[in-house]
Amino acid sequence: MSNLLVNSQNGHISASQRIPAIARPFVSERAAKTLDIVERFVEEECIPADAVYLRQIGQTTEERFNAHPAVIEDLKKRAQELGLWNMFLPKNHFKEGAGFSNLEYGLMAEYLGKSRVASEAVNCAAPDTGNMEVLAKYGNEAQKRRWLDPLLQGKIRSAFLMTEPQVASSDATNIEMTITRDGDSYVLNGQKWWSSGIGDPRCEIYIVLGKTDPKNADKYKQQSVILVPKDAPGIAIQRMLSVFGYDDAPHGHGHVTFTNVRVPASNMVLGEGRGFEIIQGRLGPGRIHHAMRSIGAAEKALEWFLARLNDPRKKPFGEMLHKHGIMLERVARSRIDIDAARLAVLNAAVKIDESDAKGALKEIAEVKVLVPEIHLEVIDRAIQAYGGGGVSQDTPLANMYAHGRTMRIVDGPDEVHLLQLGKNENKRGAAHKTRIEAQTKKGEELCRKYGIEVKDVLALDRVNGEKSRL
């Protein structure tokens, strides 16, 4: 396959050469070289291994949620040999990572998004990435040594438990799981769902958001984050949730109940009432990771789309698909959409690098809404080109669409981000109104200065418009 990755005018162009010009000043020489290694690892080793992985997890539900495909461990060894490990922890904020910025890792994450196994192979898979950031940023030394170290080494996996089935979890102040202090312990009661990662047999630790002070007048001080070992008595996984029929085994998204689950008080992260602070710190960079992986998935969909357009065996109405103008228009729009989305994500990554996730709320929200929509549109165009094959298991497109659709919900649904963006943008409304009025007044003064009779400008425009139509 190496020959297929040799640069050519109408073929492959290496990842480092495809870095957008606007981003190049922010990319170190080391990161550019690593980016090429990531691309080759994904294209030559991970994408072919996807087929092995899907077969090694088995067929029955029991097999699938007890599987640990051997190909994953082989790929992890290979990734470490190549120096591809824990690239996600940004150098400006963490000493535990590989020394890359959010922007540099964002470029790498795009390629990881083209393969099912690639992110885990380099120990950069969700929800472990966000959970490791929580432990690295907010955990104490004991918590780091007990849980962060094995996660960084890829020896265990983790789950993040936040949303609940009985409440509108898009507003996290609604969560009802209780975390009650009892001597030197905390006792947890309640239920969680969409607990990503909870199905994996290697999952050893849950990061759980619950309420320690439900009567606090400040609704953002009611919540806390606590570490719960998976084998704590009282935890019961009720079921695994599917995504458009796909179970995402062995990783899975679980519905789990907690009944008098007791954990040491030392498992509290940062302190009571700090839950919102922690989850906001966790979700910001994670949204960038999701967005860049989605860009990669969109690129993969476009590649499949172009492959179909150039398949000489299939000629609707006597001509190959690339001879049909509507298809070329869809290709062009896909190229425009992907490139525009990439720039928006890289801009958000730079903003995080310059400050932190809190300082880039607007940019993060923008890409959280924009990228999934573009992602789905590009995949949909590719599906349409394949017809029945596009919605079947014969291409990866249907599965990609199913998971892509969830991106409009996870880490906060579109509506939440749009509402906040709209509110913040509207704060500028009064200032815009004042400036426009001042400009209008100055315009009237200039008219008088030049001896022009000043009338109702809008009324005059309406009259002129009516005359022009006549």
C-alpha positions in Angstrom: 0.0 0.0 0.0 3.0 2.3 0.5 3.1 3.0 -3.3 -0.4 4.4 -3.0 0.8 7.0 -0.5 3.5 8.4 -2.8 2.8 12.1 -3.6 1.5 12.8 -7.1 -0.3 15.7 -8.8 -3.6 13.9 -9.0 -3.2 11.4 -6.3 -1.9 11.4 -2.8 -0.5 14.5 -1.1 1.1 14.0 2.3 -0.6 15.2 5.4 2.1 17.7 6.3 1.8 19.3 2.8 -2.0 19.6 3.2 -1.8 21.7 6.4 -3.9 24.8 5.7 -1.6 27.8 5.1 -3.3 29.7 7.9 -2.3 27.0 10.4 1.2 26.4 9.3 2.8 29.0 11.6 1.4 27.2 14.6 2.7 23.8 13.6 6.2 22.7 14.7 8.5 20.7 12.5 8.2 17.8 14.9 4.4 17.9 14.7 4.4 18.1 10.9 6.7 15.0 10.8 4.5 13.2 13.3 1.4 14.1 11.3 2.8 12.2 8.3 3.5 9.2 10.5 0.0 9.3 11.8 -1.4 9.4 8.3 0.6 6.5 7.1 -0.2 4.5 10.3 -3.9 5.1 9.8 -4.0 4.5 6.1 -1.7 1.5 5.9 -2.3 -0.3 9.2 -5.4 0.9 11.0 -8.0 1.1 8.2 -7.1 -2.5 7.0 -7.3 -3.6 10.7 -10.8 -2.3 11.0 -12.0 -5.4 9.1 -10.1 -7.7 11.6 -11.5 -5.8 14.6 -15.1 -6.1 13.5 -14.7 -9.9 13.1 -12.8 -10.4 16.3 -15.5 -8.9 18.5 -17.8 -11.8 17.5 -21.5 -12.0 16.7 -23.6 -12.5 19.8 -24.2 -9.7 22.3 -22.4 -11.7 25.0 -19.4 -12.2 22.7 -19.4 -8.6 21.6 -19.4 -7.1 25.1 -16.8 -9.4 26.4 -14.4 -9.0 23.5 -10.9 -7.6 23.5 -9.7 -7.9 19.9 -6.1 -9.0 19.8 -5.5 -6.7 16.8 -6.0 -3.7 19.1 -3.0 -4.7 21.3 -0.9 -5.3 18.3 -1.7 -1.9 16.9 -1.0 -0.3 20.3 2.5 -1.8 20.3 3.1 -0.6 16.8 1.9 2.9 17.7 4.3 3.1 20.6 7.1 2.0 18.3 6.3 4.8 16.0 6.1 7.3 18.9 2.3 7.8 18.5 0.9 7.8 22.0 -1.2 10.2 24.2 -0.9 13.1 21.6 -4.1 14.6 22.9 -2.9 16.2 26.1 -1.9 19.8 25.1 1.6 20.9 26.0 0.4 24.3 27.3 -1.6 22.7 30.1 -0.3 19.2 30.8 3.1 17.6 31.4 1.8 14.1 30.9 1.2 14.3 27.1 3.4 14.0 24.0 4.1 17.7 23.8 1.7 18.8 21.1 -0.7 21.8 21.0 -4.4 21.4 20.6 -4.0 22.6 17.0 -1.3 20.1 16.3 -3.3 17.2 17.8 -6.4 18.5 16.0 -4.7 17.9 12.7 -3.7 14.4 13.8 -7.2 13.6 15.1 -8.6 14.2 11.7 -6.7 11.2 10.4 -7.6 9.1 13.4 -11.3 9.8 12.6 -10.9 7.8 9.4 -10.6 4.5 11.2 -12.6 2.7 13.9 -9.5 1.4 15.7 -7.0 4.2 15.2 -7.9 6.5 18.2 -7.7 3.6 20.6 -4.5 2.3 19.0 -2.7 5.5 19.9 -4.4 5.8 23.3 -6.4 8.9 22.2 -9.9 7.4 22.3 -13.0 8.9 24.0 -14.1 8.9 26.7 -10.6 8.1 28.1 -9.1 11.3 26.6 -11.6 13.6 28.5 -11.3 11.4 31.6 -7.5 11.6 31.6 -7.7 15.4 31.2 -10.0 15.5 34.3 -7.5 13.4 36.3 -4.5 15.3 35.1 -6.0 18.7 35.6 -8.1 18.3 38.7 -7.0 15.0 40.4 -4.8 14.8 43.5 -1.6 12.8 43.4 -3.2 9.6 44.8 -6.0 9.7 42.2 -3.4 10.3 39.5 -1.3 7.4 40.5 -4.3 5.0 41.0 -6.2 5.8 37.8 -4.3 8.3 35.5 -1.1 6.3 35.2 -2.7 3.1 34.0 -5.0 5.1 31.6 -2.0 6.8 30.2 -0.3 3.5 29.7 -3.3 2.1 27.9 -3.7 -0.7 30.5 -7.3 0.1 31.5 -10.2 2.0 30.1 -12.8 4.3 31.7 -16.4 5.6 31.4 -18.0 9.0 31.9 -21.4 9.1 33.6 -23.3 12.3 33.3 -26.7 12.2 31.6 -29.8 10.5 33.0 -32.9 9.0 31.3 -35.6 10.5 33.5 -34.5 14.2 33.1 -33.6 16.7 30.4 -29.9 16.2 30.7 -29.1 18.9 28.0 -29.4 21.1 31.1 -27.0 19.4 33.5 -28.5 21.2 36.5 -31.4 18.7 36.2 -29.4 15.7 37.1 -30.8 13.8 40.1 -28.1 11.3 41.1 -27.4 11.9 44.8 -23.9 11.8 46.3 -24.3 11.9 50.1 -21.5 12.1 52.6 -21.6 9.4 55.2 -18.5 9.5 57.5 -15.4 8.8 55.5 -17.5 7.7 52.5 -19.9 9.0 49.9 -23.0 7.0 49.0 -24.4 7.3 45.4 -28.0 6.6 44.4 -29.6 7.1 40.9 -29.2 6.1 37.3 -27.2 7.1 34.3 -27.4 6.4 30.6 -25.3 6.9 27.5 -22.4 6.0 29.8 -19.8 5.7 27.0 -17.1 3.0 27.5 -19.0 1.2 30.3 -19.3 -2.0 28.3 -15.6 -2.5 27.7 -14.3 -5.4 29.8 -11.2 -3.3 30.4 -13.2 -0.4 31.9 -12.1 0.0 35.5 -13.2 3.5 36.6 -16.3 5.6 36.2 -16.1 9.4 36.4 -19.6 10.3 37.8 -21.4 13.6 38.0 -24.0 13.9 40.8 -25.5 16.2 43.4 -23.9 16.7 46.8 -25.8 19.8 47.7 -29.2 19.9 45.9 -30.5 22.8 48.0 -27.6 25.2 47.3 -29.0 28.5 46.1 -26.4 28.5 43.3 -27.6 25.8 41.0 -24.0 25.5 39.6 -22.6 24.6 43.0 -24.9 21.7 43.6 -22.9 19.1 41.6 -19.7 17.2 42.2 -17.6 14.8 40.3 -16.5 11.6 42.0 -14.5 8.5 41.0 -16.3 5.2 41.2 -14.5 1.8 40.7 -16.5 -0.4 38.4 -16.6 -3.2 40.9 -18.2 -1.1 43.7 -21.2 -3.0 45.2 -24.5 -1.7 44.1 -23.7 -0.9 40.4 -25.9 -2.7 37.9 -25.7 -2.3 34.1 -29.3 -2.6 32.9 -28.7 -2.6 29.2 -26.6 -1.3 26.3 -28.1 1.4 24.1 -27.7 1.2 20.3 -27.2 4.0 17.9 -29.5 3.5 14.9 -29.2 -0.2 15.6 -25.4 -0.3 16.1 -24.3 -1.4 19.6 -20.7 0.0 19.4 -19.4 -3.1 21.1 -17.4 -3.7 23.1 -17.1 0.0 24.0 -20.9 0.5 24.3 -23.2 3.1 25.8 -24.7 1.8 29.0 -27.8 2.4 31.1 -26.7 1.8 34.7 -28.2 2.1 38.1 -26.5 2.9 41.4 -28.1 1.6 44.6 -26.3 2.7 47.8 -22.9 2.6 46.1 -20.3 3.4 48.6 -16.9 4.9 47.7 -14.2 6.5 49.9 -14.5 10.2 50.5 -11.0 10.5 49.0 -12.5 9.7 45.6 -14.1 13.2 45.4 -12.4 15.2 42.6 -11.3 18.7 43.5 -14.0 19.1 46.2 -17.7 19.3 46.7 -19.6 21.7 44.5 -16.9 21.8 41.8 -18.7 19.5 39.3 -19.6 22.1 36.7 -16.2 23.6 36.7 -14.8 20.1 36.1 -17.2 19.0 33.3 -16.8 22.3 31.5 -13.0 21.9 31.6 -13.5 18.3 30.3 -16.0 18.9 27.5 -14.3 21.9 25.8 -11.2 20.2 24.3 -13.3 17.0 23.8 -15.6 18.9 21.4 -12.6 19.8 19.4 -11.4 16.2 19.3 -14.9 15.1 18.1 -14.9 17.8 15.5 -11.6 16.9 14.0 -12.4 13.2 13.9 -15.6 14.1 12.2 -13.6 16.1 9.6 -11.6 12.9 9.0 -14.8 10.8 8.7 -16.1 13.3 6.2 -12.9 13.1 4.2 -13.3 9.3 4.2 -16.8 9.6 2.9 -15.7 11.9 0.1 -13.0 9.4 -0.8 -15.7 6.6 -1.1 -17.9 9.0 -3.0 -15.1 9.7 -5.6 -14.3 6.0 -5.8 -17.9 5.3 -6.8 -17.9 8.1 -9.3 -14.9 6.5 -11.0 -16.0 2.8 -10.9 -16.1 1.8 -14.6 -18.3 -1.3 -13.8 -21.3 0.9 -12.9 -22.7 3.2 -15.5 -26.2 4.6 -14.9 -27.7 5.6 -18.2 -24.7 4.5 -20.1 -22.1 6.8 -18.4 -19.9 6.8 -15.4 -21.2 8.8 -12.5 -18.6 11.5 -12.8 -20.1 12.4 -16.2 -23.3 13.4 -14.4 -23.1 17.1 -13.5 -25.1 16.8 -10.4 -22.6 14.5 -8.9 -19.7 16.8 -9.6 -21.5 19.6 -8.0 -22.0 17.5 -4.9 -18.3 16.7 -4.9 -17.4 20.4 -5.1 -19.8 21.3 -2.3 -18.3 18.6 -0.2 -14.8 19.9 -0.8 -15.9 23.4 0.1 -17.8 22.3 3.2 -15.0 20.1 4.6 -12.3 22.7 4.1 -14.4 25.5 5.7 -15.2 23.3 8.6 -11.6 22.4 9.1 -10.6 26.0 9.3 -13.2 26.7 11.9 -12.0 23.8 14.0 -8.4 24.8 13.7 -9.3 28.4 14.7 -11.0 27.1 17.8 -8.0 24.9 18.6 -5.7 28.0 18.3 -8.0 29.9 20.6 -7.8 27.2 23.2 -4.0 27.1 22.9 -3.9 30.8 23.5 -6.1 30.8 26.6 -8.1 27.7 27.6 -11.4 26.1 26.8 -13.3 28.8 28.8 -11.6 31.5 26.7 -12.8 29.8 23.5 -16.4 29.1 24.3 -17.7 30.9 21.2 -15.4 29.1 18.8 -16.0 25.7 20.4 -19.7 26.2 20.2 -19.5 27.2 16.6 -17.7 24.1 15.5 -19.8 21.9 17.7 -22.8 23.0 15.7 -21.2 23.4 12.2 -19.1 20.3 11.9 -21.7 17.5 12.6 -24.0 19.1 10.1 -21.4 19.2 7.4 -20.2 15.7 8.3 -23.7 14.3 7.8 -24.3 16.2 4.6 -21.1 14.8 3.0 -21.8 11.3 4.1 -25.3 11.6 2.8 -24.1 12.6 -0.6 -21.8 9.6 -0.7 -24.6 7.3 0.4 -26.8 8.6 -2.4 -24.1 7.9 -5.0 -23.9 4.2 -3.9 -27.7 3.8 -3.8 -28.7 0.6 -2.0 -25.1 -0.2 -1.3 -24.7 3.0 0.6 -27.3 2.1 3.3 -26.1 -1.5 3.6 -23.1 -3.1 5.4 -21.2 -3.3 2.1 -19.8 0.2 2.7 -18.9 1.9 6.0 -21.2 4.9 5.1 -24.3 3.8 7.0 -22.4 3.1 10.2 -20.5 6.4 9.8 -23.8 8.3 9.4 -25.3 6.7 12.5 -22.4 7.7 14.6 -22.1 11.1 13.0 -25.7 11.8 13.8 -25.0 11.4 17.5 -22.4 14.2 17.3 -25.3 16.7 17.1 -26.3 15.5 20.6 -23.2 14.4 22.6 -21.3 17.0 24.6 -24.4 19.2 24.5 -27.1 19.2 21.8 -27.0 21.8 19.0 -29.9 23.7 20.6 -27.9 24.5 23.7 -25.0 25.9 21.8 -27.1 27.8 19.4 -29.1 29.4 22.2 -26.0 30.4 24.1 -24.3 31.7 20.9 -27.5 33.6 20.0 -27.8 35.2 23.4 -24.1 36.3 23.5 -24.3 37.7 19.9 -27.5 39.6 20.8 -25.7 41.3 23.6 -24.0 43.4 20.9 -27.4 44.5 19.5 -27.7 47.7 21.5 -24.2 48.8 20.5 -24.9 48.0 16.8 -28.2 50.0 17.0 -26.4 53.0 18.6 -23.6 52.9 15.9 -26.1 52.6 13.0 -28.1 55.6 14.3 -24.9 57.6 14.7 -23.8 56.7 11.2 -27.3 57.7 9.8 -27.1 61.1 11.6 -23.6 61.8 10.3 -24.8 60.8 6.8 -27.6 63.4 7.1 -25.1 66.0 8.3 -22.9 65.3 5.3 -25.9 65.6 3.0 -26.6 69.1 4.3 -22.9 70.0 4.0 -23.0 69.2 0.3 -26.3 71.0 -0.2 -28.4 67.9 -0.5 -32.0 68.1 0.8 -32.4 65.6 3.7 -35.6 63.6 3.7 -36.7 60.3 5.2 -34.0 58.1 3.7 -36.0 54.9 4.0 -39.1 56.5 2.6 -37.1 57.9 -0.3 -35.6 54.5 -1.0 -39.1 53.0 -1.1 -40.3 55.6 -3.6 -37.2 55.0 -5.8 -37.7 51.3 -5.5 -41.3 51.6 -6.7 -40.3 53.8 -9.6 -37.7 51.3 -10.7 -40.1 48.5 -10.6 -42.5 50.5 -12.8 
